[in-house]
Amino acid sequence: MLKTELVVPSDLRFLSVVEHWLLESLQLEIDQQVDWREVESHLRLVVVEVYSNIVRHAHNEKPELPIRIRIELEGNHLSLEVWDHGVGFNVDSYHPPAPGDFQEGGYGWLILHRIMDRVEYQLQVGGDGEAFQGNRNCLKLEKDLAAAVV
């Protein structure tokens, strides 16, 4: 079983740090029967989408706000939590782009639901450490890495 977390500034310059930490940590622990290349490419897309959206939208380019990422891997079951301090995302007001629409944004939530088995988003109140006092948002993602990714 793997449990680890990373706290990074809300700065796109740290995106490659987050990607490498997540993917390298998982690759060390993952079952040999899992198609790592497929898992890696899909998880890379997930982490880029989530981290960049927090930096650009939730934290609105405020690098002093930390982002906390927790991973847990038990067997081939991945649980990923991403915590931020943004104003929050209203899931109820989200409408996925229709096929044929060529809008600029709005695809991230759709991508997460397509790749991951479970996607849950909630606003948390309170903190578990000085850097995380006050309101926080938590995106929880789960995936059976042994199952077909898409």
N, C-alpha and C positions, 0 to 999 in steps of 0.2 A: 504494500500500500504506500502510495506517495501522497504527502500533504506538504504544500509549500505555498508561499505567497511573496509578492513583490509589490513594493510601493514606489511609484515613479512620479516625477513631475508631469503636469499636463502640458506636454511639449512634444510636437511631432518629431523632434530630433531623437526622442527616446523610442520611437516606434520599432526600430530594428532591435533594440535591447529587449523590448517586450516580446517580440516575435521569437528571437533566439532563446530567451529564457523559457518561454512556454514550450516551444517545439523540442528543444534539447532535453528539457526535464522529462517530457513525455516519452521521447524516443529511448531514453535510458531505461525506462520501466515497462514499456509496452510489450505485450505478448508477441512472440515471433510470428504467430499465425495471422496477425493483422497486416493488411496491405498498407504499409507505412506511407508510401508515396501518395496514395489517394487521401489518406487521413491528413497528412501534412499539408497538402495543397488546399484542402477544405478548411482546416483549422487556421491556416495562414489568412485566408479570406475573412474568416470570422473575426480574428483578432485585429486585423487591419480595419475592418468596418467598425467594430465596437470602439477601439481606442481612438481612432480619428474622429468619430462622431462625438465622443466625450470632449476631446480637445477643442474641436471647432464649434460645437453647439452647446453642450451642457456647461462646459467651463468657459466658453466664449473667449478662447485664447488667453486664459489666465494661468500661466505656468506655475504660480505659487500654490495652486490647488492640487493636492495629491490625488492620484488614482491608485486604488489598491486592487490587486488581482490575486485571487486565491484559486489554486487548482488542487483537486483531489482525484486520485486515480486508484480505484479498487478493482483489481482484475482488469477488465477492458472498459469499465464504466467510468467515464470522465464527468466530473462536476466542476464547473468553472463559475466563479463569482467575480463580478467587476463592480467596484464601489466608486461612486463619484459624488460631488457636491453641487451638481447643477440644479436648476429650478425644477427639473423633472420633465418627463415625457408623458403626455396623455395618451395612453394606449387606446382608450375608447374613441378618440377622435381620428385615429389612423385609418386611412383608406388606401389599400394597396393599389398601385398603378394597374390600369387595365391593359390587357394585351394590345399592342399597337400604339399605346401612349408613349411618347418620347419625352417624358418630363425629366428634369434634371436630378431631382432627389426622390426620396421615398422608397428606395429599393432595399435599404439595409435591413429593415424589419422582416421583409419578405425573404431575403437571403438567409437570415438567422433561422427562420422557421423552416426553410427548405433543407438546411444542412443539419441542424440540431434536432434531437428527439424531443426536447422540452425547452421552452423559453418562457421565463417568468420575470416580470419587472415589477419592482415595488419601491415606494418611497419609505425610507426608514427614518425614524426620529431618534436622536441621541447618538452617542458614539462609544467606541470601545478603545479610546486612546486620544491623547491630546490633539493629534493631527486630524482626528475624525470626529471632533465634537460638532454638534449641530445636525441639521438635516443631511441625510445621505440617500442616494439612490442605489439600488442593488439590482443588477441584471444577473439572473441565474440561468445558466445554460447546462444542459446535460446531453450526453451522447454515449451510446454503446459503440465503441470504436471497432468492435469486431463485426458489426452489422454493416450492410451496404451504406455508404455515406449519402448517396442521393438516389 
